[in-house]
Amino acid sequence: MAFANGTEFNEFFLAGLSDISELQSLMFLLFFCIYVITVLTNVAIIIITCLSPNLHTPMYFFLSSFSFLEICYVSSTIPKMLSNILAKHKTISYSGCVTQMYWFLLLGGAECYMLAAMAYDRYNAICRPLLYSVILSKRTCIQLIFGSWIIGAVNALIHTALTFTLPFCTNKINHFFCDIPPLLKLACTNTWVNEMTVFLISGSVIVGSFILTMISYVKIISAILNIQINSGRKKTFSTCASHFVVVIIFYGSGIFMYFRPKSSYSLDQDRLIAVMYTIIAPLLNPFIYTCRNSDVKAAARKLLDQIIITGKL
């Protein structure tokens, strides 16, 4: 529970995405469709990679793990947002807010290092192809994924614990889900320690994984530039271009959101940026990864033909 001058808060009120009542039904339909598409496309990627023997490689193991994470990631915020869009009282219980923040931060932190692991996979595939299967053994891949989740869990635990030990002056959150910046604005006390913790620990998670990712890409680009044949360059670059687009979208919006002083937070601006990395990026990621991936498309067509002919997978 949170107390402010003797007042106990059992729930928080969420401002949502818009106060215009005429837009509520339209927003519900839009974001419901986005959620369904995001979940279905990521489930499809998991099914395709699991049932296609030619996709049982480290690259697609990481892709299916990333798809599972994306399903969890959007599910930590969108279902509650949808239920509140049409609700008269847009609320979330105190324990629900704690849980939502913890899982959102855990999944966001895990995604940072999973993207770094996927960049490392592309680096080894392009720059060290003869050692690729040795370096990225099944055990190593599992360890990289497990490590990503552990880092996310520790990061989330620290920030959630620090945030909810603050005394809150009000329980009206000017956002559509429980996140660190809007909750810090509710505090009745100085939040310097929390802001520094966000800067240092989240900085280590976000910037640290971003640096690791960029190191892989610098080496990848260097290797591509050394390829003499233009067609070879294009083919090699296409194998990592989609991942690089995902990295830019995710890190760009995340760094903008969390690496600012509390005084510079803007309600409308923060809502827009949050929509980008919590809703739009997960929607785009499956299409970015598969639209130019001939292996995934070929495997999908083969499975679809099998279903049509035999009636089963």
C-alpha positions as CSV (number, residue, x, y, z in Angstrom):
1,M,0.0,0.0,0.0
2,A,1.0,3.6,-0.5
3,F,0.5,6.3,2.0
4,A,0.5,10.1,1.6
5,N,-0.2,12.2,4.7
6,G,-2.2,9.4,6.3
7,T,-4.1,8.5,3.1
8,E,-4.1,4.9,1.9
9,F,-4.2,4.2,-1.8
10,N,-5.8,0.8,-2.8
11,E,-5.8,1.6,-6.5
12,F,-4.5,4.1,-9.1
13,F,-6.4,5.9,-11.8
14,L,-4.9,5.8,-15.3
15,A,-5.4,8.7,-17.6
16,G,-5.3,6.5,-20.7
17,L,-4.4,7.5,-24.2
18,S,-7.1,10.2,-24.7
19,D,-9.8,12.0,-22.8
20,I,-12.0,12.4,-25.9
21,S,-15.0,10.1,-25.4
22,E,-15.8,10.0,-29.1
23,L,-12.5,8.3,-29.8
24,Q,-12.7,5.5,-27.2
25,S,-14.5,3.0,-29.3
26,L,-12.2,3.7,-32.3
27,M,-9.1,3.3,-30.1
28,F,-10.4,0.1,-28.6
29,L,-11.0,-1.4,-32.1
30,L,-7.6,-0.2,-33.4
31,F,-5.5,-1.4,-30.4
32,F,-7.5,-4.7,-30.1
33,C,-6.7,-5.4,-33.8
34,I,-3.0,-4.5,-33.2
35,Y,-2.8,-6.8,-30.2
36,V,-4.4,-9.7,-32.0
37,I,-2.2,-9.3,-35.0
38,T,0.9,-9.0,-32.9
39,V,0.1,-12.1,-30.9
40,L,-0.9,-14.2,-33.9
41,T,2.1,-13.2,-36.1
42,N,4.5,-14.0,-33.2
43,V,2.8,-17.3,-32.5
44,A,3.0,-18.1,-36.2
45,I,6.8,-17.5,-36.1
46,I,7.2,-19.8,-33.1
47,I,5.2,-22.6,-34.8
48,I,7.0,-22.2,-38.1
49,T,10.5,-22.3,-36.5
50,C,9.6,-25.3,-34.3
51,L,8.0,-27.4,-37.0
52,S,10.5,-26.7,-39.8
53,P,13.7,-28.8,-39.4
54,N,15.7,-26.5,-41.7
55,L,15.0,-23.6,-39.3
56,H,16.5,-25.4,-36.3
57,T,19.5,-23.1,-36.2
58,P,20.7,-20.6,-33.6
59,M,19.3,-17.6,-35.6
60,Y,15.8,-19.0,-35.6
61,F,16.1,-20.2,-32.0
62,F,16.7,-16.6,-31.0
63,L,13.9,-15.4,-33.3
64,S,11.4,-17.8,-31.8
65,S,12.5,-16.8,-28.2
66,F,12.2,-13.2,-29.2
67,S,8.7,-13.8,-30.5
68,F,7.7,-15.5,-27.2
69,L,9.1,-12.5,-25.3
70,E,7.2,-10.1,-27.6
71,I,3.9,-11.9,-26.8
72,C,4.5,-11.5,-23.1
73,Y,5.7,-7.9,-23.6
74,V,2.5,-6.7,-25.3
75,S,0.4,-8.7,-22.9
76,S,1.8,-6.8,-19.9
77,T,0.2,-3.6,-21.0
78,I,-2.3,-3.8,-23.8
79,P,-5.1,-6.0,-22.2
80,K,-5.4,-3.7,-19.2
81,M,-5.3,-0.7,-21.5
82,L,-8.1,-2.2,-23.6
83,S,-10.3,-2.9,-20.5
84,N,-9.8,0.7,-19.3
85,I,-10.6,2.3,-22.7
86,L,-14.3,1.5,-22.5
87,A,-14.4,1.6,-18.7
88,K,-16.1,4.5,-16.9
89,H,-13.5,4.4,-14.2
90,K,-10.0,3.7,-15.6
91,T,-8.4,2.1,-12.6
92,I,-5.7,-0.5,-11.7
93,S,-5.3,-2.0,-8.3
94,Y,-2.2,-1.2,-6.3
95,S,-0.9,-4.8,-6.5
96,G,-1.9,-4.8,-10.2
97,C,0.2,-1.7,-10.8
98,V,3.2,-3.2,-9.0
99,T,2.8,-6.4,-11.0
100,Q,2.4,-4.6,-14.3
101,M,5.5,-2.4,-13.7
102,Y,7.6,-5.4,-12.7
103,W,6.7,-7.5,-15.7
104,F,7.0,-4.6,-18.2
105,L,10.5,-3.8,-16.9
106,L,11.6,-7.4,-16.8
107,L,10.5,-8.0,-20.4
108,G,12.0,-4.7,-21.6
109,G,15.3,-5.5,-19.9
110,A,15.3,-9.0,-21.3
111,E,14.6,-7.7,-24.8
112,C,17.7,-5.4,-24.6
113,Y,20.0,-8.3,-24.1
114,M,18.1,-10.7,-26.4
115,L,18.6,-8.1,-29.2
116,A,22.3,-8.1,-28.3
117,A,22.4,-11.9,-28.4
118,M,20.8,-11.8,-31.9
119,A,23.4,-9.3,-33.1
120,Y,26.1,-11.6,-31.7
121,D,24.6,-14.5,-33.6
122,R,24.7,-12.4,-36.9
123,Y,28.3,-11.4,-36.2
124,N,29.4,-15.0,-35.9
125,A,27.4,-16.1,-38.9
126,I,28.9,-13.5,-41.1
127,C,32.4,-12.9,-39.7
128,R,33.2,-16.4,-38.3
129,P,31.1,-18.8,-40.4
130,L,33.4,-21.8,-40.0
131,L,33.2,-21.7,-36.2
132,Y,29.5,-20.6,-36.1
133,S,28.0,-23.9,-35.0
134,V,30.8,-24.4,-32.5
135,I,30.6,-21.0,-30.9
136,L,26.8,-20.9,-30.8
137,S,26.0,-24.4,-29.6
138,K,22.6,-25.2,-28.2
139,R,23.8,-24.8,-24.7
140,T,25.4,-21.4,-25.4
141,C,22.1,-20.2,-27.0
142,I,20.1,-21.3,-24.0
143,Q,22.5,-19.6,-21.7
144,L,22.3,-16.3,-23.6
145,I,18.5,-16.4,-23.5
146,F,18.4,-17.4,-19.8
147,G,20.9,-14.6,-19.0
148,S,18.7,-12.0,-20.8
149,W,15.7,-13.0,-18.6
150,I,17.8,-12.9,-15.4
151,I,19.2,-9.4,-16.2
152,G,15.7,-8.2,-16.9
153,A,14.3,-9.7,-13.7
154,V,17.0,-8.1,-11.5
155,N,16.6,-4.7,-13.2
156,A,12.8,-4.9,-12.7
157,L,13.0,-5.9,-9.1
158,I,15.3,-3.0,-8.2
159,H,13.2,-0.3,-9.9
160,T,9.8,-1.7,-8.8
161,A,10.9,-1.9,-5.2
162,L,12.4,1.6,-5.2
163,T,9.4,3.1,-6.9
164,F,6.7,1.6,-4.6
165,T,8.5,2.6,-1.4
166,L,7.9,6.2,-2.3
167,P,5.0,8.1,-0.6
168,F,2.5,9.2,-3.3
169,C,0.6,12.5,-3.0
170,T,-2.0,11.4,-5.5
171,N,-3.1,8.2,-7.2
172,K,-3.9,9.7,-10.6
173,I,-1.3,8.4,-13.1
174,N,-1.0,10.5,-16.3
175,H,-0.3,7.5,-18.5
176,F,-2.0,4.4,-19.9
177,F,0.1,1.9,-17.8
178,C,2.3,1.8,-14.7
179,D,5.7,3.0,-15.7
180,I,8.6,4.6,-13.8
181,P,8.4,8.2,-15.1
182,P,4.7,8.9,-14.5
183,L,4.8,7.3,-11.1
184,L,7.8,9.4,-10.0
185,K,5.7,12.5,-10.7
186,L,3.2,11.4,-8.1
187,A,5.8,11.2,-5.3
188,C,5.6,13.6,-2.3
189,T,9.3,13.4,-1.7
190,N,12.5,14.0,-3.6
191,T,13.0,11.3,-6.2
192,W,16.7,12.0,-6.9
193,V,17.7,8.6,-5.7
194,N,15.2,6.9,-8.0
195,E,16.2,9.1,-11.0
196,M,19.9,8.3,-10.4
197,T,19.0,4.6,-10.1
198,V,17.2,4.7,-13.4
199,F,20.1,6.5,-15.0
200,L,22.8,4.2,-13.6
201,I,21.1,0.7,-13.6
202,S,18.8,1.2,-16.6
203,G,21.7,2.9,-18.3
204,S,23.8,-0.2,-17.7
205,V,21.1,-2.4,-19.1
206,I,20.0,-0.3,-22.1
207,V,23.3,1.4,-23.0
208,G,25.4,-1.7,-22.1
209,S,23.4,-4.0,-24.4
210,F,23.3,-1.3,-27.1
211,I,27.1,-1.0,-27.1
212,L,27.4,-4.8,-27.4
213,T,24.9,-4.7,-30.2
214,M,26.8,-1.9,-32.0
215,I,30.1,-3.7,-31.6
216,S,28.7,-6.6,-33.4
217,Y,27.3,-4.4,-36.2
218,V,30.5,-2.5,-36.6
219,K,32.3,-5.7,-37.2
220,I,29.5,-7.0,-39.5
221,I,29.6,-3.8,-41.6
222,S,33.4,-4.0,-41.8
223,A,33.2,-7.6,-43.0
224,I,30.5,-6.7,-45.6
225,L,32.6,-3.8,-47.0
226,N,35.5,-6.3,-47.5
227,I,33.3,-8.4,-49.8
228,Q,34.4,-7.8,-53.4
229,I,31.2,-8.9,-55.2
230,N,28.2,-6.5,-55.0
231,S,25.6,-9.2,-55.0
232,G,27.5,-10.9,-52.1
233,R,27.4,-7.6,-50.1
234,K,23.6,-7.2,-50.7
235,K,22.9,-10.8,-49.7
236,T,25.0,-10.6,-46.6
237,F,23.6,-7.2,-45.5
238,S,20.0,-8.5,-46.0
239,T,20.5,-11.1,-43.3
240,C,21.1,-8.5,-40.6
241,A,19.3,-5.4,-41.9
242,S,15.9,-6.3,-40.5
243,H,17.5,-6.9,-37.0
244,F,19.2,-3.5,-37.2
245,V,15.9,-1.7,-37.9
246,V,14.3,-3.4,-34.8
247,V,17.3,-2.3,-32.7
248,I,17.0,1.4,-33.8
249,I,13.2,1.5,-33.1
250,F,13.5,-0.2,-29.7
251,Y,16.6,1.6,-28.3
252,G,15.7,4.9,-29.8
253,S,12.4,5.2,-28.1
254,G,13.6,3.5,-24.9
255,I,16.6,5.9,-24.5
256,F,14.4,8.9,-25.1
257,M,11.9,7.8,-22.5
258,Y,14.2,6.9,-19.6
259,F,17.2,9.1,-20.0
260,R,15.7,12.5,-19.2
261,P,15.2,14.4,-15.9
262,K,11.8,14.2,-14.3
263,S,11.2,17.9,-15.0
264,S,11.3,17.4,-18.8
265,Y,8.5,14.7,-18.8
266,S,5.6,15.7,-21.1
267,L,2.3,13.8,-20.9
268,D,1.4,13.9,-24.6
269,Q,5.0,13.3,-25.7
270,D,5.5,10.4,-23.3
271,R,2.3,8.7,-24.3
272,L,3.3,8.9,-28.0
273,I,6.8,7.5,-27.3
274,A,5.4,4.8,-25.0
275,V,3.0,3.7,-27.8
276,M,6.0,3.4,-30.1
277,Y,8.0,0.9,-28.0
278,T,5.1,-0.9,-26.2
279,I,2.7,-1.3,-29.1
280,I,4.0,-0.3,-32.6
281,A,7.4,-1.8,-32.4
282,P,6.1,-5.3,-31.3
283,L,3.6,-5.1,-34.1
284,L,6.2,-4.3,-36.7
285,N,8.9,-6.7,-35.5
286,P,7.3,-10.0,-36.9
287,F,6.9,-8.4,-40.4
288,I,10.4,-6.8,-40.3
289,Y,11.9,-10.2,-39.6
290,T,9.9,-12.3,-42.0
291,C,9.0,-10.1,-45.0
292,R,12.5,-10.3,-46.5
293,N,13.4,-13.7,-45.1
294,S,13.1,-16.3,-47.8
295,D,13.7,-19.2,-45.5
296,V,10.8,-18.3,-43.2
297,K,8.5,-17.7,-46.1
298,A,9.4,-21.0,-47.8
299,A,8.9,-22.8,-44.5
300,A,5.5,-21.1,-44.0
301,R,4.4,-22.1,-47.5
302,K,5.5,-25.7,-47.0
303,L,3.6,-26.0,-43.7
304,L,0.5,-24.3,-45.3
305,D,0.6,-26.8,-48.2
306,Q,0.9,-29.6,-45.8
307,I,-2.1,-28.4,-43.8
308,I,-4.2,-28.1,-47.0
309,I,-3.2,-31.5,-48.4
310,T,-3.2,-33.6,-45.2
311,G,-5.4,-31.5,-42.9
312,K,-2.8,-31.5,-40.2
313,L,0.7,-30.1,-39.4
